[in-house]
Amino acid sequence: MEQTEQLQKLQQAIASLEAQTFKIFILTQDTKGVQRASVITNYRLVKVLTDLGYEACILHEKKDYQGVSEWLGEEYSQLPHACIEEGNLQVGAQDLVIVPEVFGHVLEQTKEMPCARAVLCQSYDYIFETLQPGQSWPLFNVNKVLTTSDESMNHIKSLFPGMDVSTFRLSIPDYFKADEKPKKPIIAIHTRDPRDTAKIVKTFYVKYPQYRWITFRDMRGLKREDFAEALGESCLSVWVDDISGLGTFPLESMKCGTPVIGKIPNMKPGWMEEKNGFWTYELNQMVDITSSYFKNWLEDSIPQELYDAMEETHTQYSEENETEDIKNFIEEYANLRKEGLAQNLDKFTQPQNA
C-alpha cells in the first residue's frame, strides 16, 4: 500500500471515529435455538449500541445461523447480522470486533486484521478454553476487555497485568416481574449441570416426603418471556452454577419477587449478601434450606427485610445503568483508538515537515 493511500485511510478512520460511523461487530456462537445467557448479553450489547446511534451488529460464522427468534423474540432477531462465511466482511482501522472469551482462537486468526479487537469476558472459566499453553490475549495485541463484574475484572487483571478492563451492569428486562396473583407452591430450579437438578429434586422428595405436593419446574429450554412468567409465579427459586461470572438467574428471581436459594459459586458475585437470599457452599444443604423456607412460607413468616434487600439488589441492574456503562465503554474505545491512529498519522507527516 502506497504511503498516500495509507495516509488517506488513517484520515478516514479518524473522521469515522469522530463522527461515530465506525462499525462494531460482536462475534456470537450459534446455539441452535438453545437459550443461553451469554448470547442474550451479546444481543443486548448490539441493541443498546444501536439505540445509541452506533452501527453495531451480531457477527456469526456460518450461513445457516439459526438465530434467536424462537426464544428471544423478533425485536432482537431483527437486529443487524453479518456472516463470516459469506466472505464479504470488510473492516477498517476504525472498526471494533468484540470476541467472547470462549473464542480465544479467533484472536490468533484475526491478528493481522486492520480493525481493533476487544474481548467480552462473561465466564472467567472459559478464558483459556481455546488458547494453547503459554498463549494470552496480549500476545495477540488485544489489550481491552469488557466484563460483567468487578470480581471478574480483578481476576482478569491478575492474569494479565496492565490489561484495560471495563465493566458493565447487565439489565434485567421489565417483563421479569412478580405475578399479581399469590405465588404458587412451585420451585423454579436452574442449574448448569442437569444432573444437579435431578439430584436436588429426588433428594428433596425422599428426605421430605410431606412436601411431595410441591412442584419443581426445570427452567431449562423455556422461551425468554415464558421463563420470566414462570419465575414470577413461583414462590422460590433454586440456583446452582459453580462457574458463574455474574449470576443472572438470581437477579431475575429477585426482580420477580421470588426468593433464591443458591450454591455460592467459585467466584462469589459482589451483589450476593447475607440478607438478599439463602446462600450455601454445600449442595447437599440446599434441600434442607428449601424445606425450612417452605415451612416459613406456609406460615407466612418470611421476613420483609429479605424482599427489601432483593429489591435493593436488582435495581442496580437497570436498563439506564446498563446503557450508561456501555456508552462509557464505547466512547472510551473511540477516544483511545482515535489517539492511537493520530499518533500513526504523525509518523507520516513528521518526516515531510522535517
Beta strands, then each sheet from edge to edge (+ up, - down):
strand 1: 23-27
strand 2: 55-60
strand 3: 81-83
strand 4: 96-100
strand 5: 116-121
strand 6: 144-147
strand 7: 164-167
strand 8: 184-191
strand 9: 215-218
strand 10: 234-240
strand 11: 260-263
strand 12: 278-280
sheet 1: 3+ 2+ 1+ 4+ 5+ 6+ 7+
sheet 2: 9+ 8+ 10+ 11+ 12+
end
